[in-house]
């Protein structure tokens, strides 16, 4: 899969996903990436066919107003250490990939697991 990880999430998540064989970039990969606006991230995701990974509710709102593309993986964990975040991804990554491969366009990912819309 191809992912773009939003600014407020750790670059370590992009590295983790790459280590699992996915094409993943973090917004900080771009010049002034920490300043990318949501609309710019959406445009990159659409142009490069990437799924946005974010905890920003604006991307959920965007999906519910306009639909896909892009696909959205909305993280609903609240405060969580990077170590725990990587552990959740390690446990659920196959479920996430399978859901998107089977046509999901929006997933919520929380301590309780994956919810599809």
C-alpha positions as CSV (number, residue, x, y, z in Angstrom):
1,X,0.0,0.0,0.0
2,X,0.9,3.6,-0.4
3,X,0.5,5.9,2.7
4,X,1.1,9.5,3.6
5,X,1.5,10.1,7.4
6,X,0.2,13.5,8.6
7,X,2.4,16.0,10.4
8,X,1.2,15.5,14.0
9,X,2.2,11.8,13.8
10,X,5.8,10.6,14.3
11,X,8.0,10.1,11.3
12,X,8.9,6.8,13.0
13,X,5.4,5.5,11.8
14,X,6.4,6.1,8.2
15,X,9.6,4.3,8.8
16,X,7.8,1.4,10.4
17,X,5.4,1.0,7.5
18,X,8.3,1.1,5.1
19,X,10.0,-1.7,7.0
20,X,6.8,-3.7,6.5
21,X,7.1,-3.3,2.8
22,X,4.8,-0.4,2.2
23,X,5.5,2.8,0.2
24,X,5.1,5.4,2.9
25,X,6.1,9.1,3.2
26,X,5.7,11.5,6.1
27,X,4.6,15.0,5.4
28,X,8.0,16.2,6.7
29,X,9.5,14.5,3.5
30,X,8.3,17.7,1.6
31,X,9.9,21.1,1.8
32,X,8.2,22.9,4.7
33,X,6.2,19.7,5.2
34,X,5.4,20.6,8.8
35,X,3.5,23.5,7.3
36,X,1.5,21.6,4.7
37,X,-2.2,22.4,4.8
38,X,-4.8,19.7,4.8
39,X,-5.8,20.6,1.2
40,X,-2.2,20.1,0.1
41,X,-2.0,16.7,1.8
42,X,-5.3,15.6,0.2
43,X,-3.9,16.7,-3.2
44,X,-0.7,14.8,-2.7
45,X,-2.7,11.7,-1.6
46,X,-4.9,11.9,-4.6
47,X,-2.1,12.5,-7.1
48,X,0.1,9.8,-5.7
49,X,-2.7,7.4,-4.8
50,X,-1.9,7.3,-1.1
51,X,-4.0,6.7,2.0
52,X,-3.8,9.5,4.5
53,X,-3.0,8.4,8.1
54,X,-4.0,11.1,10.5
55,X,-5.5,11.8,13.9
56,X,-6.8,15.1,12.6
57,X,-10.6,15.2,12.6
58,X,-10.6,17.5,9.6
59,X,-9.7,14.5,7.4
60,X,-12.7,12.6,8.7
61,X,-14.9,15.6,8.1
62,X,-13.5,15.9,4.6
63,X,-14.3,12.2,3.9
64,X,-17.8,12.5,5.2
65,X,-18.4,15.6,3.1
66,X,-16.7,14.6,-0.1
67,X,-15.9,10.9,0.1
68,X,-12.9,9.3,-1.5
69,X,-10.3,9.7,-2.9
70,X,-8.3,9.9,-0.9
71,X,-8.7,6.9,1.5
72,X,-8.4,7.8,5.1
73,X,-7.1,5.9,8.1
74,X,-8.3,7.9,11.1
75,X,-6.4,7.3,14.3
76,X,-8.6,7.6,17.4
77,X,-6.2,6.7,20.2
78,X,-5.9,10.0,22.1
79,X,-2.6,10.2,24.0
80,X,-0.4,7.3,23.2
81,X,3.3,6.7,23.3
82,X,5.1,6.1,20.0
83,X,6.1,2.6,21.2
84,X,2.4,1.7,21.9
85,X,1.4,3.2,18.5
86,X,3.9,1.0,16.7
87,X,2.6,-2.0,18.7
88,X,-1.0,-1.4,17.6
89,X,0.1,-1.0,14.0
90,X,2.2,-4.2,14.2
91,X,-0.9,-6.0,15.5
92,X,-3.4,-4.6,13.1
93,X,-1.5,-3.7,9.9
94,X,-2.7,-6.8,8.0
95,X,-6.3,-6.1,8.9
96,X,-5.9,-2.5,7.7
97,X,-4.3,-3.5,4.4
98,X,-6.9,-6.2,3.8
99,X,-9.8,-3.7,4.5
100,X,-8.5,-1.2,2.0
101,X,-7.7,-3.9,-0.5
102,X,-11.3,-5.1,-0.2
103,X,-12.7,-1.6,-1.0
104,X,-12.8,0.3,2.3
105,X,-12.2,4.0,1.8
106,X,-12.3,5.1,5.5
107,X,-11.2,3.3,8.6
108,X,-11.2,4.3,12.2
109,X,-8.4,2.8,14.2
110,X,-8.5,2.9,18.0
111,X,-7.5,0.8,21.0
112,X,-10.6,-1.2,20.3
113,X,-9.4,-2.2,16.8
114,X,-10.7,-1.2,13.3
115,X,-14.1,0.2,12.4
116,X,-15.0,0.5,8.7
117,X,-17.5,2.9,7.2
